[in-house]
Each structure stands twice: as C-alpha cells, then as structure tokens.
Amino acid sequence: MPALIEKGHYDNPWLGVSGTSLTPDISKQLGLEKNYHGVIVTTVVPDGPAQKAGIKEAVYNADRQLRGADIIIALDGQQVRDIDDLILYLAQNKVVGDHVVIQINRDGKYRDWE
C-alpha cells in the first residue's frame, strides 16, 4: 500500500511466464499420474526472468497435442499445486528484484532454477 500511495502504482513480482494448472487430462498427455500437481509453463516472456534462467515453454505437436512442458512444482521449497498457489506465493512473499528458487519437472527430471 505505501508504494501505491507514493508512486501511484504497484510493481508486482513476476517470473515472466504464463501457465495453467495441471488437469487430469493434461497429466495423462504428459504421462504423469492423473493427480499430479503443478503449473505448466505455456509461455515464456522474451528476456524475462524465466527465460534468462532457462525455463522453457510447452511444446506441441502438429495436432496441437501437448508433447512436453516445464512444470513448476515448487517455489522456494513451497509446493505449487496450481496457478493460484504460484500467484499467491509471489504476491505474499516476494517483491520486485527478489530471487526465487523454482523447482521444475522437465521430462521427468527435477531441477531447481534461480
């Protein structure tokens, strides 16, 4: 609130991605358990923090079927079950310029990105 009053706007912390929550159907397409949780990275903003960290967006085949995607499963060790968890964590715990450790599942391999 103080920044909003002082500057007239609030800078939101962001990762530079668009995403969607995993659904049972999407999990099946990716060969995951139907109750797997996380956020599929559907788009990565050019020159944004996520792209600079090496996070990749979803890959589709010619029939627009999902073939692979980075799936965000945790931020700073806190489980991300869906897109709301991701947005809420950033809003409540981070400010612009903060670092965040993002745990990704890429093709069944887990990796932490900063």
N, C-alpha and C positions, 0 to 999 in steps of 0.2 A: 504494500500500500504506500509506503513512503516514496518509493521510486515513481509510482503512478502520479502522486501529488506533485513531486518535484519536477519530473520530466514530461508529464502528460501522457506517458505510455509506459508499458512494462515489457521488458525483453524476456521472452520465455527461453528457458534452456531447451535445446533440441539436439537430436542426434543426426539429423539430415536424412531421415528415412521416412517412407510411408510404409504402412504394414497393415496386416489384418490378422485377427485371431485365428488360430487353427480350428478347424471343424473336423468332425469325424471323416467326412468325405475327402477333405484335403489331406488329412493324415494318411488315409488309405492310398491316395495317389502317390504319396511320398514313401510308402512302405513303412509307415510308423504305426504304433498302436493307436487304436481309434480314440483313446482317452489321453493322448499325448497333448501337452500344453505348451504354448509359446506364441510368438508373433512372427509370422512370415514377413520377411523384408520384400515388399513388392516393388519398391522404387528407392533408388539411392540418389540423393541430390548431388549433382556435379559440384566438385570442390567443397562439399560439406564435410563435417567431421567424420561421418561414417565412411565415405569414400576414401578419405585420407587414411583411415585406419585399416582399409582393405575389406570392408564388408561389401558383399555383393547382393544384387537384387535377384529376384526369382527368374528362372529360365523356363520357357515354354517351348513345346514342340510346334510343328506346323498346324496342328489341330487345336492349338491353344490349351493343351493339357499341360499342367504343371509337371516339370521334369526334375526340378531341383530348386532349392532355395536355402538361403541362410535363415535359420530360425533362432530368434532371440529367446533364450530361456531364463536368463537372469541378468540383473543389473547390480553391480557391487555385491554379488553373492545373494541378492534377494530374488526369489523365484518370480518370474513373469509368466502368469498363466494366460493372459490375454492382453489386447491392446490397451484396455483401461488400466491395467496394472502398470504398464510401461509409462503411460502419460502421467498417471498419478504419482509414481515414484519420482519422475523428473521434476514435477511441479512442487512436490513437498520436500525434496531433499537436495536439489541442485539449483545453482544459479549459473548464468552465462559465464563460460570460462572454466567451470569445474571439469575435472576429469571423471570419467565413469568407466568401470570395467564391465564390458558386455560379454556375457558367455553366449556363444553361438554353437548351434548344431549345424554343421555343414557336411552333408553326405554321411551322417552317422558318426562323424568325428567332432569332438568337443574342443573348443578353443576359446581362450579369453582374448578379447581385443580391448585396447585402450585408445 
